[in-house]
Amino acid sequence: MSNERNIHSASRPRRGMRPGRGMVPGEKAKDLKGALGKILRYMGKYKIAVVFVMIIAACSTVFSVLGPKVLGKATTGLAEGLMAKVAGTGGIDFSYIGKVLLFVLGLYLLSSVLSFVQGWIMTGITQKICYRMRKEITEKINRMPMKYFESRTYGEVLSRITNDVDTLGMGLNQSVTQIITSTATIIGVLVMMLSISPLMTLIALVVLPVSGLCVSLVVKKSQKHFITQQEYLGHINGQVEESYGGHLVIKAYNKEDEMIARFNRTNDVLYTSAWKSQFLSGIMMPIMQFVGNLGYAAVALSGGMLAIRGVITIGDIQAFIQYVKSFTQPIQQIAQVTNQVQSMAAAAERVFEFLEEEEEDQVVEHPADVTKVIGNVAFDHVSFGYNPNQLIVHDFSAQVAAGQKIAIVGPTGAGKTTMVKLLMRFYDVNSGSIRIDGHDIREFNRRELRDAFGMVLQDTWLFKGSIMENIRYGRLDATDEEVVAAAKAAHADHFIRTLPGGYEMELNEDASNISQGQKQLLTIARAILADNRILILDEATSSVDTRTEELIQSAMDNLMKGRTSFVIAHRLSTIKNADIILVMKDGDIIEQGSHEELLEQGGFYADLYNSQFAE
């Protein structure tokens, strides 16, 4: 890519500590049914595989549920054989018990194999869906208008690709099979319990409302503390990030004590809410275990009485106790999965909302050939506003011949950078037209149009990698010799060779291991390497010292020969040799001409120039 993009460092999503073991409701979707419907439609060809997974999960659960009932026969056979041996009427039939145990082993093995298969298939499906979703989001980003990104934070957009897709994938992978297995387990266990003893089943079910009431009371009490904990966790993360990022300013103004006091106030609230939420969620399990043990005692007592009367066998009691233990767990799992489904649906809503956003037209039916661009540019009565009802560029017209150096100057908010955005079709004009070599820029394919431009921005962007790789980003097929030549033209070669590793020195993630001026030199070298017909320099020398600025200016003058160049600058000393200087104010050109002509006019430009060089 030849263009230097105006990319800021996006903040990573903050990750706080988990809220503990409490059952905290997940984020709810605005339209749960609609979101789940979109997920099903998005699955497409994987629907049949998901149905197959559901069948396998149900079969796995059935085999697992049958285990205790069959195992109970072995227990009954052992108990009856032992009593017969004591009575002297027989003995233990180990052959029968062995067969039963082998059968149970086969059931559990088959259940485990089916569980493994359904997990393997479902993991593959979810990862393929997540891969496709990330791919579509990434491609979507390249087709979306600039106004979308300028009206939202980078973290908000990044969270769609990372957090939301991960949440969706995790929800799909776990919730689908969990709902099937938990529902099948509840139904299967209930049927088995009823087949053993309706009375004992009734006693076991009485415990559930008591347990549920205790849990709901604890959740109700702990919920407000979890909410406060999460809120103040965000506050404290923000304060830490703010303090770390601005520690020089804090020290310069002696605000350390004030920042510590502010942190302590937030930390105290976080400590109190975290302690209460963790304590309340921590007592939930002991309460459930206590109530559950009461249920086991009641089941054991009633089972013993029924066994004495000969209504059920000892093996049935053992199987029933196993079923009681298995009955409460899937109920808890369904409650947890319900929260997960809500979070999954909410994440899906955000992802699909992003995928359905308005896109830019990328191609035209009969595009103009960008490879034949010479560099003649015409602005013909251009009007534009980021808000259609509020224009910031009014009836802008200018003619630029190929190879000319055009400087655009004016106060902040005059519309200088906006003109560059219009030229590269980051935005389309409200009225009028911009033409390159007689072709309206809307006649070019959008991406091909930008290949005609080389750009150096005030906000430098370098990626993690070697200096050689960062410069070569301007033209990926460039040789090492061409990269070095570009660095020399930008007067970057000398400082690069003084760095440890030279051109192979690795820049860190935000390129903070070189100075701001050195970053600017590298981005200029990248633009030189790109060798485009039209150059845009937006405050290109704003971050370098005066001596380096002169060197860069000399290199830029050589570079811009034979190329149309637009230079946006506040430092008017850098654009004295421009062919035409366009003076903008409130979206209009109020003056134009060479440096000497504008000074002679004694107008707005002359006032700007004299104010910068006044003693």
LINJOGI-V23302 format. One line per field, one symbol per residue. burial: # if it has 9 or more other C-alpha atoms within 8 Angstrom, else .. A space follows every 50 residues. Layout:
burial=???
This chain:
burial=.###..............#..#.....##..#..##.###..#...#.## ..##.###########################.##.....###..##..# #..#..##.###.##.##..###.###.##..##.###.#..###...#. ...##.#.###..##########.############.###.###.###.# #.##..##.##..##..##.###.##.###.######.#...#......# #...#...#...#..##.##..##.###.###.#..##..##..##.### .###.##....#############.###.##.##.##.############ ##.##........#..#..#..#.###########.....#######..# ##########...###...########.##.######..##.####.### ########.#########.######..#...###.########..##... .##.#.##.##.....##############.##########.##....#. ###.##...#..#######..#..#..############.#####..##. .#..###.#......
